[in-house]
Amino acid sequence: MVSKLRGRLLHAAPKRKRGEILKKMGYSEFDQSHLARLNRVLNDPDWGLLDGGHDSHYSDEAFFRSFCAVMEVDANIVDAVISDIIKAHQDRIAAFKPYLWVDTGFTRKNQPLFALAAMEQFRHLYFDSQFLRLPMPLQMKKARRSIRKHMADTGGELQMWGAIRQYWFFHSIDRAILLDVNGDIIGEREGPVPSLSSCSLR
């Protein structure tokens, strides 16, 4: 149902001006941020429902519902799509296991996609089944130890991907702590991950 709705909206939306859609959604005055939000919703596989955003008019869900109403989508279909997306997200969270992701700053040039897919496993370092039971300070200690061992085992370079720049410790599905090659914290990341070809995660 989600894919069918996507096909329908992506086919219909380009035929209408973005400003016209926003006005019918109740934005008598709109700016680039509203246009950007609408474009983001159209390009997001989850329709922006998981962004956690809001403005003076709408939350994520209300924005999507209003957009669908303007596009004359049946409310029952919208209800079903929202329910499917939220359930899928909850399932992903329930199944999530912390891991380290090895960042080399890789950008694809002419490498075959099948080769990249086969080598992607070497950028993920998983922990044992007891890891989740540890308090965060001990998880961090174990993550640092894993980084140092990985650097020693690989010599600081991964075949095809290149020299290791940093590690991302994903301790929840959309939150990561960035660590350098010595295991020291250098930053944090929250929210959707970027694309796989540069520095994303599966």
Secondary structure, DSSP 8 states (H G I E B T S, - for coil): -HHHHHHHHHHHGGGS-HHHHHHHTT-SS--HHHHHHHHHHHH-TTTTTTS--B-SS-BHHHHHHHHHHHTT--HHHHHHHHHHHHHHHHHHHHH---EEEEE-----SS--HHHHHHHGGGGEEE--TTGGGS-HHHHHHHHHHHHHHHHHHHTTEETTTEE--EEEEEEETTEEEEE-TTS-EEEEEESS---TTTT---
